[in-house]
């Protein structure tokens, strides 16, 4: 006698740490899914030590910017388990820099990992889901995707691109039974802020007390403080994502932290100009940003 295995096949990217790791842990412990847990090559051995492979768990190397790895893995999943029910695009990187200091290499890496990579995986799995008439694509965005902050413009842009493409995809995939959900976390109580990297020019500006040094000195402690005060943690958000995976009719956009919900409400009810002025006034030190260099420029004697 054969028994039907109705476990959902779930592919998760970016599981080396943070939310991705917590989501993988949560779904493994639930023991009712077939999981593909992935990370880039430099973290794969650590992940294989952390998770025990089994008939229901694969641990695989996956660089979301490597088409050969993407299609090779999807082929392996289809041969083993017949397809993919849920894709969770979680992999991402974060560079902190004012727009003026963002270098092209870091900009491209961030855009490729946070937007172009997820789009590549979606294009690979979507035909399979469409042919089966079912599937669920979950893209992990950020409240920064709709509420950009200073020193986070490039990161916000990559997430904003992901959000725009996700909304378009919702319309395109719906007629074929494929659902799309955009998850917006805000501040999470974790040490993930330590993974944020300053661009080369941003580091130099901080070291030599350059034109935007006050921006970096104000924003970094603010983010760290807000993450420390947050009531949300990776495990709690992972449980919310698990509920989304289990839903028969999931929402398109959902804020999974309190601040993400508050920011979204404020953005929708306040006029744009008022919203920006309010946010600017709340940023620590913003009232004196640029004053030091302005005073220096006015004190330089004119020649002739």
Secondary structure, 3 states (H helix, E strand, C coil): CCCCCCCEEEEECCCCCHHHHHHHHHHHHHCCEEEEEEECHHHHHHHHHHCCCECCEEEEECCCCCHHHHHHHHHHHHHHHCCCCEEEECCCCCEEECHHHCCHHHHHHHHHHHHHHHHHHHHHHHHHHHHHCCEEEEEECCHHHCCCCCCEHHHHHHHHHHHHHHHHHHHHHHCCCEEEEEEECCCCCCCHHHHCEECHHHHHHHHCCCCCHHHHHHHHHHHHHHHHHCCCCHHHHHHHHHHHHHCCCCCCEEECCHHHHHHHHHHHHCCHHHHHHHHHHHCCCHHHCCHHHHHHHHHCCCCC
